[in-house]
């Protein structure tokens, strides 16, 4: 059997027509493009109409593309802002903390000025203080409550002198050195102070308990008239303290008196004033001959 004859495309009439038609269309397109190019260079305004029509046709797609691009940019900015928020929050927290520290320092300076003004007010009273000094230490780990004062015999301080702050009584001088003194605080278990109600003649004794509270024991045991919030002041009995100095505020009523909180807390007190004994003659009259001789020896 004879092999089929191989036919080339050039021999096919249909293929020849297709190739010819492609050449004709390409030529016509090239001619039209050349004409349009020449026309656009010669009269550019001639294409304004078609250009605007094409632009109008492309506007919806362009708007959608612009919206997508804007949303993507907003998303990127949001991510960047989120990443920057951590460092910015840390910086803001640091600034707030620094501002809080500065405010606390300003409040501390304000309080210090108020305390010093109050002490200056004390020095303008009728009774001039013997000395104004700072509490430089105190006991806190035992039942005894003492404080140490940065003033001594060279400043005129003597044993038995009352020690007070702008708020009220702190205690009285127990021992005197040359440049410092030891103060027996009101809260000491051996401290007993005659007191009375600020607005009445109810008298009592304020006894230390070894903590931050005082035990108020009424002298006249009858109906207990005390109530929470009552203020006790010095009565002047005993001759050490001038009457009318604030001592304590009642916190809890008891059968024979009350439990009271000291008004002048030594832990919150910086500067104190040492005053002269209010009635030294009364103290000397109550002393035994031996105690009187010892006191005179100390004074000499």
C-alpha positions as CSV (number, residue, x, y, z in Angstrom):
1,X,0.0,0.0,0.0
2,X,1.4,3.3,-1.0
3,X,2.1,5.8,1.8
4,X,-0.2,8.8,2.1
5,X,1.1,11.9,0.4
6,X,2.2,14.5,3.0
7,X,0.4,17.8,2.4
8,X,1.9,21.1,3.4
9,X,-0.2,24.0,4.6
10,X,0.9,26.2,1.7
11,X,-0.9,23.8,-0.6
12,X,-4.2,24.2,1.2
13,X,-6.4,26.9,-0.2
14,X,-8.1,27.5,3.1
15,X,-4.7,27.9,4.9
16,X,-3.6,30.4,2.2
17,X,-6.8,32.4,2.6
18,X,-6.3,32.5,6.4
19,X,-2.7,33.7,6.2
20,X,-3.7,36.3,3.6
21,X,-6.6,37.6,5.7
22,X,-4.3,37.9,8.8
23,X,-1.9,40.0,6.8
24,X,-4.7,42.2,5.5
25,X,-6.1,42.8,9.0
26,X,-2.7,43.5,10.4
27,X,-2.1,46.0,7.6
28,X,-5.4,47.7,8.1
29,X,-4.8,48.0,11.8
30,X,-1.3,49.5,11.3
31,X,-2.8,52.0,8.8
32,X,-5.6,52.9,11.3
33,X,-3.1,53.3,14.1
34,X,-0.9,55.5,12.0
35,X,-3.8,57.6,11.0
36,X,-5.0,58.0,14.6
37,X,-1.5,58.8,15.8
38,X,-1.1,61.4,13.2
39,X,-4.5,62.8,14.0
40,X,-3.8,62.9,17.8
41,X,-0.6,64.8,17.0
42,X,-2.3,67.2,14.6
43,X,-5.5,67.8,16.5
44,X,-5.3,66.5,20.1
45,X,-8.8,67.8,21.0
46,X,-10.4,65.4,18.5
47,X,-10.1,62.6,21.0
48,X,-11.6,64.4,24.0
49,X,-15.0,62.8,23.5
50,X,-13.8,59.2,23.2
51,X,-11.3,59.7,26.0
52,X,-14.0,61.0,28.4
53,X,-16.3,58.1,27.4
54,X,-13.6,55.6,28.2
55,X,-12.8,57.4,31.4
56,X,-16.5,57.3,32.4
57,X,-16.6,53.6,31.6
58,X,-13.5,53.0,33.8
59,X,-14.6,55.2,36.7
60,X,-16.5,52.5,38.7
61,X,-13.6,50.1,38.4
62,X,-11.1,52.9,39.4
63,X,-13.2,53.9,42.4
64,X,-13.3,50.3,43.6
65,X,-9.6,50.0,43.2
66,X,-9.0,53.3,45.0
67,X,-11.3,52.2,47.9
68,X,-9.4,48.9,48.2
69,X,-6.1,50.7,48.1
70,X,-7.3,53.2,50.8
71,X,-8.6,50.3,53.0
72,X,-5.3,48.5,52.7
73,X,-3.4,51.7,53.6
74,X,-5.7,52.2,56.6
75,X,-5.1,48.6,57.6
76,X,-1.4,49.0,57.4
77,X,-1.5,52.2,59.4
78,X,-3.7,50.5,62.0
79,X,-1.1,47.7,62.3
80,X,1.7,50.2,62.6
81,X,-0.2,52.1,65.2
82,X,-0.9,48.9,67.2
83,X,2.8,48.1,67.0
84,X,3.7,51.6,68.2
85,X,1.1,51.6,70.9
86,X,3.2,49.4,73.2
87,X,6.2,51.7,73.3
88,X,3.9,54.8,73.5
89,X,2.0,53.3,76.5
90,X,5.3,52.6,78.2
91,X,6.4,56.2,77.7
92,X,3.1,57.5,78.9
93,X,3.2,55.3,82.0
94,X,6.7,56.5,82.8
95,X,5.7,60.2,82.4
96,X,2.7,59.6,84.7
97,X,4.9,57.9,87.3
98,X,7.3,60.8,87.2
99,X,4.5,63.3,87.5
100,X,3.1,61.3,90.5
101,X,6.6,61.3,92.1
102,X,6.9,65.1,91.6
103,X,3.4,65.6,93.1
104,X,4.3,63.5,96.1
105,X,7.5,65.5,96.6
106,X,5.6,68.8,96.3
107,X,3.0,67.5,98.9
108,X,5.9,66.5,101.2
109,X,7.4,70.0,100.9
110,X,4.0,71.5,101.6
111,X,3.6,69.3,104.7
112,X,7.1,70.2,105.9
113,X,6.3,73.9,105.6
114,X,3.1,73.5,107.5
115,X,4.8,71.6,110.3
116,X,7.5,74.3,110.6
117,X,4.9,77.1,110.5
118,X,3.0,75.3,113.3
119,X,6.2,75.1,115.4
120,X,6.8,78.7,114.8
121,X,3.3,79.3,116.0
122,X,4.2,77.3,119.1
123,X,7.1,79.6,119.7
124,X,4.8,82.6,119.6
125,X,2.7,81.3,122.4
126,X,2.9,82.8,125.9
127,X,5.1,80.0,127.0
128,X,8.3,80.0,125.0
129,X,9.7,76.5,124.2
130,X,13.0,75.6,125.7
131,X,14.2,74.0,122.4
132,X,12.8,72.9,119.1
133,X,14.5,69.7,117.7
134,X,13.9,66.6,115.6
135,X,13.0,63.2,116.9
136,X,16.0,61.1,115.7
137,X,14.9,57.7,116.7
138,X,12.5,55.5,118.7
139,X,12.1,52.0,120.0
140,X,9.7,49.6,118.2
141,X,10.6,46.0,119.3
142,X,9.8,46.1,123.0
143,X,6.9,46.9,125.3
144,X,8.8,50.1,126.4
145,X,8.2,53.1,124.2
146,X,11.0,55.7,124.1
147,X,12.1,58.3,121.6
148,X,15.4,60.1,121.2
149,X,15.5,63.8,120.8
150,X,18.3,65.8,119.1
151,X,18.6,68.3,121.9
152,X,20.3,68.0,125.3
153,X,21.6,69.9,128.3
154,X,23.5,72.4,126.2
155,X,20.1,73.4,124.8
156,X,18.6,73.8,128.2
157,X,16.7,70.5,128.2
158,X,16.1,69.0,131.6
159,X,14.5,65.8,132.9
160,X,10.7,65.9,133.3
161,X,10.1,68.6,130.7
162,X,7.0,68.0,128.4
163,X,7.6,67.2,124.8
164,X,4.9,68.1,122.3
165,X,4.3,68.5,118.6
166,X,2.0,70.9,116.7
167,X,-0.8,68.3,117.2
168,X,-0.4,67.5,120.9
169,X,1.5,65.8,123.6
170,X,4.3,63.3,122.7
171,X,5.7,62.6,126.1
172,X,8.2,64.0,128.6
173,X,12.0,64.0,128.9
174,X,13.3,61.0,130.9
175,X,17.0,61.3,130.6
176,X,19.2,64.1,129.4
177,X,22.6,63.9,127.7
178,X,24.8,66.7,126.5
179,X,23.5,66.8,123.0
180,X,20.5,64.4,123.0
181,X,17.8,63.2,125.3
182,X,15.6,60.2,125.9
183,X,11.8,60.8,125.9
184,X,9.2,58.6,127.6
185,X,6.3,58.4,125.1
186,X,2.7,58.5,126.2
187,X,2.3,54.9,124.8
188,X,4.9,53.5,127.1
189,X,3.5,51.0,129.7
190,X,4.9,53.1,132.5
191,X,3.4,56.4,131.3
192,X,0.4,57.8,133.3
193,X,-1.0,61.2,132.3
194,X,-3.8,63.1,134.1
195,X,-6.4,64.1,131.4
196,X,-9.9,65.5,131.1
197,X,-12.5,65.7,128.4
198,X,-12.0,68.8,126.2
199,X,-15.7,69.9,126.6
200,X,-16.4,68.9,130.2
201,X,-14.9,68.3,133.6
202,X,-14.7,64.5,133.3
203,X,-11.2,63.6,134.6
204,X,-9.3,60.5,134.0
205,X,-5.8,59.0,133.7
206,X,-4.3,58.1,130.2
207,X,-2.2,55.0,130.6
208,X,0.1,53.6,128.0
209,X,-0.3,50.1,126.8
210,X,2.9,49.5,124.9
211,X,1.3,49.9,121.5
212,X,-0.3,52.8,119.7
213,X,-3.3,53.0,122.0
214,X,-4.0,54.6,125.4
215,X,-6.2,53.2,128.2
216,X,-8.5,55.9,129.6
217,X,-9.5,55.1,133.2
218,X,-12.1,57.4,134.7
219,X,-11.5,58.6,138.3
220,X,-15.2,58.7,139.1
221,X,-16.6,55.3,138.4
222,X,-20.3,55.8,137.8
223,X,-22.1,56.2,134.5
224,X,-19.6,56.2,131.7
225,X,-20.3,59.3,129.7
226,X,-17.6,58.7,127.0
227,X,-18.4,58.0,123.4
228,X,-16.3,57.5,120.3
229,X,-14.8,60.7,119.0
230,X,-14.4,62.4,122.4
231,X,-11.1,64.3,122.7
232,X,-9.0,64.3,125.9
233,X,-6.6,67.0,126.8
234,X,-4.1,67.5,129.6
235,X,-5.8,68.5,132.9
236,X,-2.7,70.2,134.4
237,X,-2.8,67.9,137.5
238,X,0.7,66.7,138.5
239,X,2.4,69.9,137.4
240,X,4.2,68.6,134.4
241,X,1.9,69.6,131.5
242,X,0.1,72.8,130.9
243,X,-3.7,72.2,130.8
244,X,-5.5,72.1,127.5
245,X,-3.0,70.3,125.3
246,X,-4.5,67.6,123.0
247,X,-3.8,64.0,124.0
248,X,-6.1,61.3,122.6
249,X,-9.3,60.6,120.7
250,X,-11.7,57.9,122.1
251,X,-11.9,54.9,119.8
252,X,-13.8,52.3,121.9
253,X,-15.8,52.5,125.1
254,X,-15.0,50.2,128.0
255,X,-16.5,49.5,131.4
256,X,-14.2,51.8,133.4
257,X,-13.3,54.3,130.6
258,X,-12.2,53.8,127.0
259,X,-9.5,52.9,124.6
260,X,-8.1,56.0,122.8
261,X,-5.8,56.7,119.9
262,X,-3.0,59.2,120.5
263,X,-3.4,62.4,118.5
264,X,0.3,63.1,118.1
265,X,1.8,59.9,116.7
266,X,5.6,59.9,117.2
267,X,6.0,57.8,114.1
268,X,4.5,60.6,112.0
269,X,6.2,63.4,113.9
270,X,9.4,65.1,112.8
271,X,10.0,68.2,114.8
272,X,8.9,68.7,118.4
273,X,9.2,71.4,121.0
274,X,10.5,71.0,124.6
275,X,8.6,73.1,127.1
276,X,9.3,74.1,130.6
277,X,7.6,72.2,133.4
278,X,4.3,73.9,134.1
279,X,4.4,73.9,137.9
280,X,7.8,72.9,139.2
281,X,6.9,73.9,142.7
282,X,4.0,71.4,142.8
283,X,6.4,68.7,141.6
284,X,8.9,69.5,144.3
285,X,6.3,69.6,147.0
286,X,5.2,66.1,146.0
287,X,8.8,64.7,146.0
288,X,10.3,63.0,148.9
289,X,13.5,64.5,150.5
290,X,15.7,61.9,148.8
291,X,14.1,62.6,145.3
292,X,14.4,66.4,145.9
293,X,18.1,66.1,146.8
294,X,18.7,63.9,143.7
295,X,16.9,66.5,141.5
296,X,18.9,69.4,143.0
297,X,22.1,67.4,142.3
298,X,21.2,66.9,138.7
299,X,20.4,70.6,138.3
300,X,23.7,71.6,139.7
